[in-house]
Amino acid sequence: MPTWLIKSEPDAYSFGQLVKEKKTAWTGVRNYTARNNLRGMKKGDLILFYHSSTDKAVVGTAKVLREAYVEDTDEGDWSVVDIAPVKAFKGPVTLVAMREHPMLQSMVLWKQGRLSVIPVTQVEFDAIVLAGATPPVEVPTDEETAPKAAKAGKAKKSLA
């Protein structure tokens, strides 16, 4: 079964909004390659939902409810699919984490990063879903750890 990645600016349409609405028509795709990718989607195909711009992270999964149909617009030959949320991730899978992941080095995302609808392999999909199933690790900042270490007498400065 083909798998996909779709991008949305969270201020325009977030995964949380999709969850709240339970389904939506994925409209507004205005790139021919991305449109053709939409047209390649089949009912039941799984989708990674990526927040672009500010978050730059995959935040959940969705599925195709209805295959491509004509978008009601005077702007040309464009298509739309209907999607529904499947599951929100416990933690976002950031663009940085994806770039560093050994199983994601050949993603179309790296070659055609501006596309809003991108095919992903099953291996890539599974790797991202697995990463998203793990809660994010909160790493304390230096400000948070320095006072504790100083109180414990373990804070030392090196003059090397």
N, C-alpha and C positions, 0 to 999 in steps of 0.2 A: 504494500500500500504506500503510495507517495506521501511524503510529509513536507511541510512548508514552514516558512517563517514569514510573518507579516509584521510590519512596523506601523506604529502610531505614536504621535506626540501625545504624551499623557494629558496635556492641557486641552487638547482637542478631543480625544477619545481614549480613555484609559481602560485597562483591563478591569478595574473595579467597576467602571460604568457598564461594561459588558456583563459582568456578573450580576449587577443590579437589574439590568434590563432582560437578562436571560437569553437574548439573541439579538442580532442586528444584521442589517444588510451592509456588506463591506463596500462602500461607495467611494468615489473620488479618486480612484486610481487613474493617473493621467500620464503613464509611461507605457509605450507599446509592449515592451518586454514584460513588465509587471502585469499588464492586462492579459497578455498571452499566458502567463503563469496562472492568473486567476481562472482563465478558461480551461486550464489543465487540471484544475481541482475537481475532485469527485466527491459525491456524498459520502461522508464517513471519514474522509482524509483528516489527519491530525495536523494541528498548527501550533507553532511556538509563537506566543504573543510578545513582541519586543517593544518596549518603551524607548522611543528615540529621543533625540535632543537632550533633555535634561538627565534622565535616568540612565540611558544607554545600557539596558539590561533586559533579558528575557524574564518575564514575571509570572508566566502561566501558560497553560495549554488551552486550546479551543478545538472545535471540530467543524467541518463543513456540513451544514444542514441541507443546503440547496445548491446545486451546481450552477455554473455561470449562466446568467440571463442578461438581457439588454438593460443597461442603466437608463433610466428616464432622464435624459439630458439632451440639450440642443448642441452640445459641444463636440459631437462626433460619435464614432463607433466605439463605445466603452461598455464594459461589462461589470457585473457585480455578483457576489456570492453571498449567501446567508451563512452566518457562523453563530456558534453558541459556545459558552465557556465550558471547559472540562474541569480544570483544577488550577487553583492559584499555587504558586511555588511557596515553600516555607521561607525561602530567601531568594533574592534576585540573582540571576547569573549574569554578571556584568560583561560588557564588551572586553574589558581587560582580561578577565578570567577566561573568556572564550578564546581570545587570542593566544593565551598561554597554554591552553589545553592541548595535549599531543594528538588527540583524536579529532580535533577541529581545524587542523592546519590547512585543509584543502576546501574549506567551505566556499561556496559561491559568494557568500557575504564579503569575503576579502577581495574578490575580483570585481564584484558589482555592488559595492556597498551602498550606493544611493537608491537601489531598487527597493520598493516598499513591499514587494511580494517575491519571495525567493524560495526555490526548492532546497530542501536539505535531505541528506541521506538518512536512512534509518539509524545508522551508527551515530551520526551527528545528533539526531533527534534524541536518541536514548541517552547519550552522554550529557546533553544539556538538561534533560529531565532528571537524571540522577543527581546532577549538581544542584538543581533547584529543589530537590527533596531534602537536602541538608540545610538545617537552619544556618543563617549567617553567623560567623564567629565574630564576636565583638572584641577587637584588639584595643586595649587601653592606650591612650595617648601618653606621651611623655609627662604631660602635666598631671595626669591622673596617677601615674606610678611614682613619680619623683618624690612627692611629699611622703608617701608611705615608706619608700626605701630610705629616705633621710631619717625618718622617725625610728626606723629599725637599725640605723647606724650602718647601712649598707651602701649609701650613696658616696661614691668616691670619684674624684676627677682625675683623669690621667693627664700628665704633663708630657707624655711621650711625643 
